[in-house]
Amino acid sequence: MVAAVRAAPAPPLQRGLPPVLDAATRVLILGSFPGVASLAARQYYAHPRNHFWPLLGALLDLPLADLTYARRLSALRAHRIGLWDSIVRCARAGSSDAAIRGAELAEIALARRRAPELDLVCFNGQTAARAAPLWREAGYVVCVLPSSSPAYTRPFTEKLAAWRETIVEAASRRSPRAPEEDTTVRRRGAWARNPDRRA
């Protein structure tokens, strides 16, 4: 007699982290969906091998990787940078983007309400970037960055160069602002609309 084959249990439904957005946010970085370590810590990019905080720290000339999580977020807010994910709820076992099922996308209208000054949306990796057309159609300048995930094994120096080049190009497509309004980051930073200017 052939034993019945039991179906594998469905992966658990998980909700992501709340958005880091406020009325001053001008740049939003969207990941795909938090991994196991990030969900457990309730922190964006909590995996110690993820390059996100070292990359962003290098771009902003700040030691973000050495700061507490609260101070990291304070530094981002001071530079008018927000964090969220393209997917806010899904079913997934483990941390792999390939295992995501039943994805519920982030609500663009919520970002517009909370961050009326937002104009540049950066996607951290190709899975996050699947939502890029929706944000572009909503009127935002978008760009796709190489994934900071440790699963994407490109060397850190190459990722950093690509982030810098991509962000500078995207920033050049943003709507012009008066100099006193363009305070997203220090002028020498990669996020500034005109990276060649000096304060």
VOPAGU-2260 file (C-alpha; in pm, 1 decimal, decimal comma):
REM VOPAGU-2260
SITE   aa  ch    i         X         Y         Z
SITE  MET   A    0       0,0       0,0       0,0
SITE  VAL   A    1     140,5     338,2    -101,8
SITE  ALA   A    2     155,6     585,5     181,9
SITE  ALA   A    3     -11,4     918,8     119,4
SITE  VAL   A    4     228,8    1202,7      51,1
SITE  ARG   A    5     168,8    1494,8     279,0
SITE  ALA   A    6     176,9    1837,1     124,0
SITE  ALA   A    7     444,5    2069,1     255,3
SITE  PRO   A    8     304,5    2324,8     498,2
SITE  ALA   A    9     240,2    2667,2     354,1
SITE  PRO   A   10     504,7    2924,7     447,6
SITE  PRO   A   11     397,7    3167,7     717,8
SITE  LEU   A   12     240,2    3500,8     627,9
SITE  GLN   A   13     469,0    3777,6     743,1
SITE  ARG   A   14     437,6    4156,1     767,6
SITE  GLY   A   15     735,1    4380,5     706,0
SITE  LEU   A   16     869,3    4677,3     898,8
SITE  PRO   A   17     698,4    5015,8     923,4
SITE  PRO   A   18     822,2    5284,4     684,1
SITE  VAL   A   19    1081,3    5536,0     798,7
SITE  LEU   A   20     925,6    5845,8     643,0
SITE  ASP   A   21     838,1    6197,5     748,5
SITE  ALA   A   22     734,9    6527,7     596,5
SITE  ALA   A   23    1097,0    6621,3     516,0
SITE  THR   A   24    1191,5    6297,8     333,2
SITE  ARG   A   25    1311,8    6359,0     -21,8
SITE  VAL   A   26    1484,5    6025,7     -99,0
SITE  LEU   A   27    1333,2    5682,4     -31,3
SITE  ILE   A   28    1529,1    5356,7     -47,6
SITE  LEU   A   29    1309,9    5051,7    -101,0
SITE  GLY   A   30    1430,9    4699,2     -36,3
SITE  SER   A   31    1238,4    4383,5    -128,3
SITE  PHE   A   32    1126,1    4235,4     205,2
SITE  PRO   A   33    1314,2    4203,5     536,4
SITE  GLY   A   34    1508,5    3885,1     596,2
SITE  VAL   A   35    1475,4    3666,1     903,5
SITE  ALA   A   36    1740,7    3860,5    1097,3
SITE  SER   A   37    1577,4    4195,6    1022,4
SITE  LEU   A   38    1230,2    4077,2    1116,9
SITE  ALA   A   39    1360,5    3928,8    1442,3
SITE  ALA   A   40    1547,7    4248,6    1532,1
SITE  ARG   A   41    1273,7    4477,9    1396,3
SITE  GLN   A   42    1547,1    4668,7    1215,0
SITE  TYR   A   43    1613,9    4734,6     848,9
SITE  TYR   A   44    1922,3    4550,7     718,4
SITE  ALA   A   45    2006,2    4383,4    1048,5
SITE  HIS   A   46    2208,0    4096,6     897,5
SITE  PRO   A   47    2572,4    4168,8     986,6
SITE  ARG   A   48    2694,5    4071,4     637,3
SITE  ASN   A   49    2451,1    4297,5     453,1
SITE  HIS   A   50    2639,3    4585,3     290,1
SITE  PHE   A   51    2357,9    4839,4     322,6
SITE  TRP   A   52    2483,2    5041,2     621,2
SITE  PRO   A   53    2849,4    5043,2     510,9
SITE  LEU   A   54    2743,6    5148,6     159,4
SITE  LEU   A   55    2519,6    5428,5     277,5
SITE  GLY   A   56    2776,7    5535,4     533,4
SITE  ALA   A   57    3042,5    5564,0     263,5
SITE  LEU   A   58    2811,3    5772,8      45,5
SITE  LEU   A   59    2720,6    6006,3     330,7
SITE  ASP   A   60    3070,3    6009,6     484,2
SITE  LEU   A   61    2925,7    5885,3     813,3
SITE  PRO   A   62    3017,3    5579,4    1028,2
SITE  LEU   A   63    2664,6    5439,3    1006,6
SITE  ALA   A   64    2771,3    5077,5    1054,7
SITE  ASP   A   65    2923,7    5168,1    1393,1
SITE  LEU   A   66    2617,0    5349,8    1526,4
SITE  THR   A   67    2320,5    5212,3    1715,6
SITE  TYR   A   68    2012,4    5151,8    1504,7
SITE  ALA   A   69    1832,8    5452,2    1654,0
SITE  ARG   A   70    2124,6    5679,5    1566,9
SITE  ARG   A   71    2139,6    5536,5    1214,1
SITE  LEU   A   72    1778,1    5631,7    1159,2
SITE  SER   A   73    1835,1    5975,1    1308,4
SITE  ALA   A   74    2122,9    6029,9    1066,3
SITE  LEU   A   75    1905,8    5926,3     772,1
SITE  ARG   A   76    1628,3    6159,6     879,7
SITE  ALA   A   77    1878,9    6443,0     911,2
SITE  HIS   A   78    1974,3    6380,1     547,8
SITE  ARG   A   79    1608,9    6351,4     444,3
SITE  ILE   A   80    1642,9    5983,4     349,3
SITE  GLY   A   81    1367,8    5731,1     417,8
SITE  LEU   A   82    1352,5    5350,1     427,2
SITE  TRP   A   83    1081,9    5103,5     337,9
SITE  ASP   A   84    1028,8    4790,8     128,6
SITE  SER   A   85     855,2    4728,0    -201,4
SITE  ILE   A   86     670,9    4438,2     -38,3
SITE  VAL   A   87     493,7    4498,2     290,3
SITE  ARG   A   88     342,8    4151,7     341,9
SITE  CYS   A   89     405,6    3809,0     192,6
SITE  ALA   A   90     437,5    3438,3     265,8
SITE  ARG   A   91     795,3    3316,8     278,2
SITE  ALA   A   92    1008,3    3051,8     441,2
SITE  GLY   A   93    1359,7    3176,2     512,5
SITE  SER   A   94    1511,4    3493,9     371,5
SITE  SER   A   95    1540,8    3427,0      -1,0
SITE  ASP   A   96    1356,9    3665,5    -234,3
SITE  ALA   A   97    1293,0    3367,7    -461,1
SITE  ALA   A   98    1075,8    3212,6    -188,5
SITE  ILE   A   99     837,8    3509,7    -165,7
SITE  ARG   A  100     475,0    3422,3    -237,9
SITE  GLY   A  101     157,1    3630,5    -236,0
SITE  ALA   A  102     337,9    3964,0    -219,6
SITE  GLU   A  103     142,6    4271,3    -113,1
SITE  LEU   A  104     308,1    4585,7    -244,6
SITE  ALA   A  105     379,9    4903,6     -53,0
SITE  GLU   A  106     110,5    5167,9     -89,0
SITE  ILE   A  107     243,6    5460,5    -291,5
SITE  ALA   A  108     -40,6    5680,2    -167,7
SITE  LEU   A  109      80,1    5631,6     190,3
SITE  ALA   A  110     430,1    5747,8      95,9
SITE  ARG   A  111     283,3    6050,3     -79,8
SITE  ARG   A  112      81,7    6144,0     228,1
SITE  ARG   A  113     364,3    6101,0     475,5
SITE  ALA   A  114     642,9    6241,3     256,1
SITE  PRO   A  115     504,1    6515,1      30,6
SITE  GLU   A  116     859,6    6634,5     -52,9
SITE  LEU   A  117     965,1    6289,6    -178,8
SITE  ASP   A  118    1092,0    6292,1    -537,2
SITE  LEU   A  119    1360,7    6020,0    -571,7
SITE  VAL   A  120    1294,1    5649,1    -507,1
SITE  CYS   A  121    1588,7    5406,5    -512,9
SITE  PHE   A  122    1536,9    5030,2    -531,2
SITE  ASN   A  123    1785,6    4807,9    -351,8
SITE  GLY   A  124    1812,8    4510,4    -586,9
SITE  GLN   A  125    1614,1    4361,1    -872,1
SITE  THR   A  126    1332,3    4208,5    -665,8
SITE  ALA   A  127    1254,3    4547,2    -511,8
SITE  ALA   A  128    1280,2    4705,7    -856,8
SITE  ARG   A  129     986,6    4505,9    -991,4
SITE  ALA   A  130     773,1    4780,4    -838,4
SITE  ALA   A  131     972,9    5060,5   -1004,5
SITE  PRO   A  132     728,7    5112,1   -1296,3
SITE  LEU   A  133     447,0    5182,7   -1049,2
SITE  TRP   A  134     648,4    5448,7    -869,1
SITE  ARG   A  135     764,3    5598,5   -1199,3
SITE  GLU   A  136     405,5    5618,6   -1321,2
SITE  ALA   A  137     318,8    5795,5    -993,7
SITE  GLY   A  138     560,3    6072,1   -1091,9
SITE  TYR   A  139     876,7    5982,8    -898,9
SITE  VAL   A  140    1231,2    5967,3   -1033,7
SITE  VAL   A  141    1346,6    5608,3    -982,9
SITE  CYS   A  142    1677,2    5423,3    -995,2
SITE  VAL   A  143    1783,9    5062,3    -939,0
SITE  LEU   A  144    2086,4    4988,0    -721,0
SITE  PRO   A  145    2287,3    4664,4    -700,2
SITE  SER   A  146    2156,3    4461,8    -409,8
SITE  SER   A  147    2330,2    4515,3     -77,3
SITE  SER   A  148    2237,7    4159,3      21,6
SITE  PRO   A  149    2517,6    3917,2     113,8
SITE  ALA   A  150    2357,8    3675,4    -133,1
SITE  TYR   A  151    2470,5    3911,5    -410,6
SITE  THR   A  152    2843,1    3846,0    -400,1
SITE  ARG   A  153    2971,0    4143,0    -602,2
SITE  PRO   A  154    3265,4    4301,4    -414,7
SITE  PHE   A  155    3186,2    4593,0    -184,3
SITE  THR   A  156    3402,0    4837,4    -379,5
SITE  GLU   A  157    3215,0    4757,1    -701,2
SITE  LYS   A  158    2878,1    4793,4    -529,4
SITE  LEU   A  159    2983,2    5128,7    -384,5
SITE  ALA   A  160    3099,3    5262,2    -720,8
SITE  ALA   A  161    2774,5    5146,7    -883,3
SITE  TRP   A  162    2559,7    5300,1    -606,5
SITE  ARG   A  163    2743,1    5630,6    -637,2
SITE  GLU   A  164    2720,6    5643,3   -1016,5
SITE  THR   A  165    2354,8    5538,1   -1025,3
SITE  ILE   A  166    2245,1    5781,5    -756,3
SITE  VAL   A  167    2430,2    6075,5    -909,5
SITE  GLU   A  168    2268,8    6005,5   -1247,1
SITE  ALA   A  169    1923,4    5972,3   -1092,7
SITE  ALA   A  170    1969,0    6286,9    -884,9
SITE  SER   A  171    2041,1    6479,9   -1203,6
SITE  ARG   A  172    1689,5    6393,4   -1324,3
SITE  ARG   A  173    1517,7    6541,0   -1019,8
SITE  SER   A  174    1321,0    6862,9   -1041,8
SITE  PRO   A  175    1536,8    7171,3    -979,9
SITE  ARG   A  176    1515,0    7318,5    -631,8
SITE  ALA   A  177    1630,2    7644,9    -486,2
SITE  PRO   A  178    1974,8    7600,6    -321,1
SITE  GLU   A  179    1834,5    7655,8      27,7
SITE  GLU   A  180    1578,5    7379,4     -32,1
SITE  ASP   A  181    1825,5    7123,2    -165,4
SITE  THR   A  182    1951,4    6999,0     170,4
SITE  THR   A  183    1897,9    6624,8     129,3
SITE  VAL   A  184    2264,6    6569,6     215,8
SITE  ARG   A  185    2583,5    6765,6     215,6
SITE  ARG   A  186    2668,2    6899,7    -129,4
SITE  ARG   A  187    2969,7    6672,3    -168,0
SITE  GLY   A  188    2755,2    6364,6    -107,7
SITE  ALA   A  189    2638,4    6129,3    -382,9
SITE  TRP   A  190    2278,0    6218,8    -303,0
SITE  ALA   A  191    2309,5    6587,6    -380,0
SITE  ARG   A  192    2138,1    6702,1    -697,9
SITE  ASN   A  193    2461,0    6859,2    -821,9
SITE  PRO   A  194    2750,6    6657,7    -671,7
SITE  ASP   A  195    3015,1    6897,4    -809,8
SITE  ARG   A  196    2892,4    7190,6    -601,2
SITE  ARG   A  197    3053,6    7274,4    -267,8
SITE  ALA   A  198    2883,6    7428,4      31,8
